[in-house]
Amino acid sequence: MKSHLLIAFGLLVAGIFLIRGLEALAEPGWGLLELYIFGGFVLAGLLVRQGFKLRQK
């Protein structure tokens, strides 16, 4: 059950940051917003990965 929650929450966070990332690409240049969005993708990836690791046990 915990693995499913981690995977679902990770995918939700990835979806949110995907939308924010597409909005950020519309603006020229790179800045702190892009780093924030990249960090969100990293967090989402870690959540999904941890969920799959728990599911394999």
Secondary structure, 3 states (H helix, E strand, C coil): CHHHHHHHHHHHHHHHHHHHHHHHHCCCCCCHHHHHHHHHHHHHHHHHHHHHHHHHC
